Every structure is written in C-alpha cells, then in structure tokens.
Amino acid sequence: MISESSAFHTVIFDALCACLDLSAAEGIKLIHEAYAEPENVPRPARNRNVIYWTVLQDLSADPVSTVYHPEGGAGRNTPVVYTTLKYQLIIVCYGPASETYVRRIRHMLFLDGAGFPRRILRNAGIFPVPDPPQPSLLYEEEGSLWRKRADLTIQLRVRDELRSQARNSINSPPAIVIH
C-alpha cells in the first residue's frame, strides 16, 4: 500500500474532503499536502483558511506485526505476508475557521458507512486509531500580526501486503518402502 504513494495520498485527500463535506474541486483549494521545504512554503493571506497534512512513519511505535498466510490450492501455493505499518497523520489548519476544521476532521474521520471517511480509508487498508488527542490551538506570528492555527495528530495503522511468487506444493508425500 505505501509503495503506491500517489494512491495512498489520494485516499488521504479523499477522506479529508469527506470529513469536511467538500467536492474534490473545493478540496483542492483548501487542502494541501505539507511542503518538504518549510522555508519555501507559500504564505497564504492571514484571513484565508488552509489545511496542510502529511503522513510520517511512527518511529516511537512498537515493532510491526506480521502474519504469514498461504493462499492457493490445486498444487499451487502463494505465500502472502500481511504487515501492519504504523504512521501518524499530521494535520495543521490555518485561518479564522482553523479550529472548526480541525474539530470536524477529528470527529468525522471515524464515521463509517458509504461515502464516509472511515470507509474510504478502510477500503484502502488504512485504519485510524480511535480516540485521537484533542487538537492544539495556538497563534503563530506572521510579520507583526498573529495567525490562528490548530494542529491534530492521528495515529494510523496501514495494512501492507507482500505476495511472493506462486510455488508448487506437494500433492502427496513421497512413498518410502521399508523392509
């Protein structure tokens, strides 16, 4: 799942749009992936609402869990290893409605059902851990003015699947005659 980076990011974007009840066109104006180079980040107007997000690997988490599951039949066997990878979804909202947006995302992300954010994530093998902490509300200095900001971190568990090539399995044990 993680190796398909653009699909992974699209799923996260779609879930955030579903949280805020936005179409993709409206979401593109409001929701942006965080920039890798903070010194080159565009500075939107102080009174404009904007949401930045990024997904980081959770380095403080326990080791990943792995389950081996053979699939196949009729003389073929395909080993499949399922691994749970731990990540953090970090959301930073700026603007006058930043507190409203971050609280809505926190509550709506766990709604399940057709078209709801949790179903969108679950279908892609991404599972948000329930009961995230309350968002941090603060003000950030910009020039001589203050900009309203709200931060939220949500733990994610991502199901990663690794398939090996199909191998022949033993249909019957070899016969050994002992006198």
DOMARFI-757544 format. One record per residue (C-alpha): residue in one letter; chain; x, y negated, z negated. Coordinates in steps of 0.02 Angstrom, whole numbers, always signed. Example, Ala and Ser with C-alpha at 12.3 -4.5 7.8 and 13.67 -1.06 7.14 Angstrom:
<bati aa="A" ch="A" u="+615" v="+225" w="-390"/>
<bati aa="S" ch="A" u="+684" v="+53" w="-357"/>
! end
This chain:
<bati aa="M" ch="A" u="+0" v="+0" w="+0"/>
<bati aa="I" ch="A" u="+134" v="-126" w="-49"/>
<bati aa="S" ch="A" u="+236" v="-87" w="+106"/>
<bati aa="E" ch="A" u="+92" v="-155" w="+210"/>
<bati aa="S" ch="A" u="+124" v="-329" w="+141"/>
<bati aa="S" ch="A" u="+10" v="-429" w="+255"/>
<bati aa="A" ch="A" u="-138" v="-313" w="+223"/>
<bati aa="F" ch="A" u="-104" v="-322" w="+35"/>
<bati aa="H" ch="A" u="-103" v="-513" w="+40"/>
<bati aa="T" ch="A" u="-260" v="-517" w="+146"/>
<bati aa="V" ch="A" u="-352" v="-410" w="+19"/>
<bati aa="I" ch="A" u="-300" v="-525" w="-125"/>
<bati aa="F" ch="A" u="-354" v="-678" w="-23"/>
<bati aa="D" ch="A" u="-522" v="-598" w="+18"/>
<bati aa="A" ch="A" u="-551" v="-555" w="-166"/>
<bati aa="L" ch="A" u="-512" v="-734" w="-220"/>
<bati aa="C" ch="A" u="-632" v="-801" w="-86"/>
<bati aa="A" ch="A" u="-767" v="-682" w="-152"/>
<bati aa="C" ch="A" u="-736" v="-744" w="-330"/>
<bati aa="L" ch="A" u="-769" v="-922" w="-276"/>
<bati aa="D" ch="A" u="-907" v="-875" w="-153"/>
<bati aa="L" ch="A" u="-813" v="-952" w="-6"/>
<bati aa="S" ch="A" u="-805" v="-906" w="+176"/>
<bati aa="A" ch="A" u="-632" v="-870" w="+249"/>
<bati aa="A" ch="A" u="-628" v="-1042" w="+333"/>
<bati aa="E" ch="A" u="-667" v="-1131" w="+168"/>
<bati aa="G" ch="A" u="-544" v="-1020" w="+76"/>
<bati aa="I" ch="A" u="-401" v="-1065" w="+194"/>
<bati aa="K" ch="A" u="-423" v="-1248" w="+146"/>
<bati aa="L" ch="A" u="-424" v="-1213" w="-41"/>
<bati aa="I" ch="A" u="-324" v="-1053" w="-75"/>
<bati aa="H" ch="A" u="-140" v="-1039" w="-29"/>
<bati aa="E" ch="A" u="-3" v="-914" w="-64"/>
<bati aa="A" ch="A" u="+132" v="-989" w="-176"/>
<bati aa="Y" ch="A" u="+288" v="-1054" w="-92"/>
<bati aa="A" ch="A" u="+453" v="-963" w="-115"/>
<bati aa="E" ch="A" u="+550" v="-1127" w="-119"/>
<bati aa="P" ch="A" u="+470" v="-1240" w="-252"/>
<bati aa="E" ch="A" u="+574" v="-1391" w="-201"/>
<bati aa="N" ch="A" u="+493" v="-1389" w="-28"/>
<bati aa="V" ch="A" u="+313" v="-1367" w="-85"/>
<bati aa="P" ch="A" u="+191" v="-1488" w="-5"/>
<bati aa="R" ch="A" u="+113" v="-1605" w="-132"/>
<bati aa="P" ch="A" u="-75" v="-1621" w="-106"/>
<bati aa="A" ch="A" u="-163" v="-1777" w="-166"/>
<bati aa="R" ch="A" u="-188" v="-1782" w="-355"/>
<bati aa="N" ch="A" u="-378" v="-1781" w="-338"/>
<bati aa="R" ch="A" u="-379" v="-1634" w="-214"/>
<bati aa="N" ch="A" u="-419" v="-1459" w="-277"/>
<bati aa="V" ch="A" u="-297" v="-1323" w="-226"/>
<bati aa="I" ch="A" u="-264" v="-1145" w="-284"/>
<bati aa="Y" ch="A" u="-94" v="-1060" w="-269"/>
<bati aa="W" ch="A" u="-68" v="-874" w="-302"/>
<bati aa="T" ch="A" u="+71" v="-747" w="-296"/>
<bati aa="V" ch="A" u="+96" v="-565" w="-342"/>
<bati aa="L" ch="A" u="+251" v="-516" w="-440"/>
<bati aa="Q" ch="A" u="+311" v="-346" w="-497"/>
<bati aa="D" ch="A" u="+285" v="-323" w="-685"/>
<bati aa="L" ch="A" u="+462" v="-286" w="-745"/>
<bati aa="S" ch="A" u="+413" v="-277" w="-929"/>
<bati aa="A" ch="A" u="+289" v="-136" w="-897"/>
<bati aa="D" ch="A" u="+308" v="+47" w="-939"/>
<bati aa="P" ch="A" u="+378" v="+163" w="-805"/>
<bati aa="V" ch="A" u="+259" v="+207" w="-665"/>
<bati aa="S" ch="A" u="+154" v="+364" w="-673"/>
<bati aa="T" ch="A" u="+170" v="+491" w="-533"/>
<bati aa="V" ch="A" u="+52" v="+631" w="-483"/>
<bati aa="Y" ch="A" u="+100" v="+764" w="-356"/>
<bati aa="H" ch="A" u="-46" v="+833" w="-260"/>
<bati aa="P" ch="A" u="-28" v="+960" w="-118"/>
<bati aa="E" ch="A" u="-157" v="+946" w="+19"/>
<bati aa="G" ch="A" u="-191" v="+1062" w="+163"/>
<bati aa="G" ch="A" u="-245" v="+1237" w="+199"/>
<bati aa="A" ch="A" u="-235" v="+1374" w="+328"/>
<bati aa="G" ch="A" u="-48" v="+1394" w="+314"/>
<bati aa="R" ch="A" u="-6" v="+1207" w="+308"/>
<bati aa="N" ch="A" u="+39" v="+1107" w="+154"/>
<bati aa="T" ch="A" u="+62" v="+918" w="+146"/>
<bati aa="P" ch="A" u="+140" v="+857" w="-17"/>
<bati aa="V" ch="A" u="+65" v="+690" w="-73"/>
<bati aa="V" ch="A" u="+136" v="+587" w="-216"/>
<bati aa="Y" ch="A" u="+23" v="+455" w="-294"/>
<bati aa="T" ch="A" u="+111" v="+321" w="-395"/>
<bati aa="T" ch="A" u="+36" v="+180" w="-497"/>
<bati aa="L" ch="A" u="+137" v="+20" w="-475"/>
<bati aa="K" ch="A" u="+115" v="-122" w="-599"/>
<bati aa="Y" ch="A" u="+103" v="-302" w="-541"/>
<bati aa="Q" ch="A" u="+48" v="-473" w="-602"/>
<bati aa="L" ch="A" u="-68" v="-585" w="-503"/>
<bati aa="I" ch="A" u="-22" v="-764" w="-549"/>
<bati aa="I" ch="A" u="-149" v="-899" w="-506"/>
<bati aa="V" ch="A" u="-113" v="-1085" w="-526"/>
<bati aa="C" ch="A" u="-255" v="-1209" w="-494"/>
<bati aa="Y" ch="A" u="-229" v="-1396" w="-471"/>
<bati aa="G" ch="A" u="-354" v="-1538" w="-462"/>
<bati aa="P" ch="A" u="-508" v="-1603" w="-550"/>
<bati aa="A" ch="A" u="-600" v="-1435" w="-538"/>
<bati aa="S" ch="A" u="-449" v="-1328" w="-583"/>
<bati aa="E" ch="A" u="-524" v="-1270" w="-748"/>
<bati aa="T" ch="A" u="-688" v="-1222" w="-665"/>
<bati aa="Y" ch="A" u="-600" v="-1124" w="-528"/>
<bati aa="V" ch="A" u="-484" v="-1028" w="-643"/>
<bati aa="R" ch="A" u="-625" v="-980" w="-763"/>
<bati aa="R" ch="A" u="-735" v="-924" w="-618"/>
<bati aa="I" ch="A" u="-595" v="-816" w="-547"/>
<bati aa="R" ch="A" u="-564" v="-740" w="-719"/>
<bati aa="H" ch="A" u="-746" v="-690" w="-740"/>
<bati aa="M" ch="A" u="-795" v="-647" w="-562"/>
<bati aa="L" ch="A" u="-642" v="-539" w="-521"/>
<bati aa="F" ch="A" u="-714" v="-395" w="-621"/>
<bati aa="L" ch="A" u="-887" v="-391" w="-541"/>
<bati aa="D" ch="A" u="-917" v="-231" w="-445"/>
<bati aa="G" ch="A" u="-1035" v="-197" w="-301"/>
<bati aa="A" ch="A" u="-1042" v="-225" w="-114"/>
<bati aa="G" ch="A" u="-953" v="-387" w="-70"/>
<bati aa="F" ch="A" u="-894" v="-420" w="-247"/>
<bati aa="P" ch="A" u="-708" v="-447" w="-284"/>
<bati aa="R" ch="A" u="-676" v="-288" w="-383"/>
<bati aa="R" ch="A" u="-748" v="-179" w="-245"/>
<bati aa="I" ch="A" u="-640" v="-268" w="-116"/>
<bati aa="L" ch="A" u="-485" v="-233" w="-221"/>
<bati aa="R" ch="A" u="-534" v="-55" w="-267"/>
<bati aa="N" ch="A" u="-561" v="-6" w="-85"/>
<bati aa="A" ch="A" u="-379" v="-58" w="-54"/>
<bati aa="G" ch="A" u="-314" v="+40" w="-205"/>
<bati aa="I" ch="A" u="-289" v="-114" w="-314"/>
<bati aa="F" ch="A" u="-361" v="-111" w="-490"/>
<bati aa="P" ch="A" u="-362" v="-268" w="-601"/>
<bati aa="V" ch="A" u="-338" v="-228" w="-786"/>
<bati aa="P" ch="A" u="-493" v="-288" w="-882"/>
<bati aa="D" ch="A" u="-493" v="-425" w="-1012"/>
<bati aa="P" ch="A" u="-356" v="-543" w="-949"/>
<bati aa="P" ch="A" u="-299" v="-679" w="-1070"/>
<bati aa="Q" ch="A" u="-383" v="-849" w="-1069"/>
<bati aa="P" ch="A" u="-313" v="-970" w="-940"/>
<bati aa="S" ch="A" u="-186" v="-1102" w="-993"/>
<bati aa="L" ch="A" u="-249" v="-1279" w="-968"/>
<bati aa="L" ch="A" u="-120" v="-1418" w="-955"/>
<bati aa="Y" ch="A" u="-72" v="-1578" w="-870"/>
<bati aa="E" ch="A" u="+79" v="-1593" w="-756"/>
<bati aa="E" ch="A" u="+167" v="-1758" w="-724"/>
<bati aa="E" ch="A" u="+170" v="-1817" w="-544"/>
<bati aa="G" ch="A" u="+257" v="-1982" w="-525"/>
<bati aa="S" ch="A" u="+180" v="-2097" w="-655"/>
<bati aa="L" ch="A" u="+14" v="-2004" w="-655"/>
<bati aa="W" ch="A" u="-47" v="-1839" w="-727"/>
<bati aa="R" ch="A" u="-115" v="-1694" w="-627"/>
<bati aa="K" ch="A" u="-237" v="-1569" w="-703"/>
<bati aa="R" ch="A" u="-176" v="-1388" w="-696"/>
<bati aa="A" ch="A" u="-241" v="-1217" w="-750"/>
<bati aa="D" ch="A" u="-141" v="-1054" w="-749"/>
<bati aa="L" ch="A" u="-203" v="-875" w="-756"/>
<bati aa="T" ch="A" u="-108" v="-709" w="-753"/>
<bati aa="I" ch="A" u="-199" v="-546" w="-716"/>
<bati aa="Q" ch="A" u="-118" v="-375" w="-729"/>
<bati aa="L" ch="A" u="-143" v="-264" w="-576"/>
<bati aa="R" ch="A" u="-119" v="-78" w="-551"/>
<bati aa="V" ch="A" u="-87" v="-33" w="-370"/>
<bati aa="R" ch="A" u="-106" v="+144" w="-306"/>
<bati aa="D" ch="A" u="+36" v="+186" w="-189"/>
<bati aa="E" ch="A" u="+30" v="+345" w="-86"/>
<bati aa="L" ch="A" u="+180" v="+433" w="-11"/>
<bati aa="R" ch="A" u="+148" v="+575" w="+110"/>
<bati aa="S" ch="A" u="+280" v="+697" w="+162"/>
<bati aa="Q" ch="A" u="+282" v="+793" w="+325"/>
<bati aa="A" ch="A" u="+173" v="+947" w="+333"/>
<bati aa="R" ch="A" u="+262" v="+1107" w="+289"/>
<bati aa="N" ch="A" u="+219" v="+1287" w="+319"/>
<bati aa="S" ch="A" u="+160" v="+1377" w="+166"/>
<bati aa="I" ch="A" u="+173" v="+1561" w="+127"/>
<bati aa="N" ch="A" u="+15" v="+1650" w="+180"/>
<bati aa="S" ch="A" u="+61" v="+1814" w="+97"/>
<bati aa="P" ch="A" u="+208" v="+1866" w="-10"/>
<bati aa="P" ch="A" u="+339" v="+1974" w="+72"/>
<bati aa="A" ch="A" u="+316" v="+2160" w="+40"/>
<bati aa="I" ch="A" u="+455" v="+2248" w="-51"/>
<bati aa="V" ch="A" u="+455" v="+2438" w="-62"/>
<bati aa="I" ch="A" u="+544" v="+2506" w="-214"/>
<bati aa="H" ch="A" u="+580" v="+2693" w="-232"/>
! end
